[in-house]
Amino acid sequence: MKAAESLFLGKDLLPWLLLAVGAALAVANLAAVLRPPLIDPQSPTSARREPPPWRKVALPICIGLAISIWAIASLLK
């Protein structure tokens, strides 16, 4: 058995990992802006925190999207 056949996802492991990390980076930062966490997580009716400024989340969102697009292009190649 060759080493490439015994690896999880074979030769495509790195693009899949990059896709997961890039998408998580983009989605998590976008979610923090669109739906900030509750001030008191124990009370579902509590107010929400103020969302972070776009200046702080725009760069990680762009980096996450770029990594995800690169990974998708690598997988489709």
C-alpha positions as CSV (number, residue, x, y, z in Angstrom):
1,M,0.0,0.0,0.0
2,K,1.4,3.4,-1.0
3,A,1.6,6.3,1.5
4,A,-0.8,8.4,-0.5
5,E,-3.4,5.7,-0.4
6,S,-3.2,5.4,3.4
7,L,-3.5,9.1,4.1
8,F,-6.9,10.5,5.1
9,L,-8.2,12.2,2.0
10,G,-5.0,11.3,0.2
11,K,-3.2,14.1,-1.6
12,D,-6.1,16.5,-1.0
13,L,-5.7,16.7,2.8
14,L,-4.0,20.2,2.8
15,P,-6.6,21.9,0.5
16,W,-9.4,20.5,2.7
17,L,-7.8,21.7,5.8
18,L,-7.2,25.1,4.3
19,L,-10.9,25.3,3.2
20,A,-12.0,24.4,6.7
21,V,-9.7,27.0,8.4
22,G,-10.5,29.8,5.8
23,A,-14.2,29.3,6.0
24,A,-14.2,29.2,9.8
25,L,-12.2,32.4,9.9
26,A,-14.6,34.2,7.5
27,V,-17.8,32.9,9.0
28,A,-16.9,33.4,12.6
29,N,-15.9,37.0,12.1
30,L,-18.9,37.7,10.0
31,A,-21.2,36.1,12.7
32,A,-19.5,38.3,15.3
33,V,-20.6,41.4,13.4
34,L,-24.1,40.3,12.3
35,R,-25.1,38.6,15.6
36,P,-23.0,39.6,18.6
37,P,-23.1,37.4,21.7
38,L,-25.5,38.0,24.6
39,I,-24.3,40.0,27.5
40,D,-25.6,37.4,29.9
41,P,-25.6,33.9,28.2
42,Q,-27.7,32.5,31.1
43,S,-30.6,34.7,30.2
44,P,-31.9,34.3,26.6
45,T,-33.8,37.7,26.8
46,S,-30.7,39.7,27.8
47,A,-29.3,42.4,25.5
48,R,-26.6,41.7,23.0
49,R,-23.1,43.2,23.1
50,E,-22.1,45.9,20.8
51,P,-20.7,44.5,17.6
52,P,-17.0,44.9,16.8
53,P,-16.1,47.7,14.4
54,W,-15.8,46.7,10.8
55,R,-12.2,47.8,10.7
56,K,-11.3,44.9,13.0
57,V,-13.2,42.2,11.2
58,A,-12.8,43.2,7.6
59,L,-9.2,41.9,7.2
60,P,-9.8,38.5,8.8
61,I,-13.0,38.0,6.7
62,C,-11.0,38.9,3.5
63,I,-8.1,36.6,4.5
64,G,-10.6,33.7,5.2
65,L,-12.4,34.2,1.9
66,A,-9.1,34.3,0.0
67,I,-7.9,31.1,1.7
68,S,-11.2,29.4,1.0
69,I,-11.2,30.4,-2.7
70,W,-7.6,29.2,-3.0
71,A,-8.5,25.9,-1.4
72,I,-11.6,25.4,-3.6
73,A,-9.5,26.2,-6.7
74,S,-6.9,23.6,-5.6
75,L,-9.6,21.0,-5.1
76,L,-11.2,21.6,-8.4
77,K,-7.9,21.5,-10.3
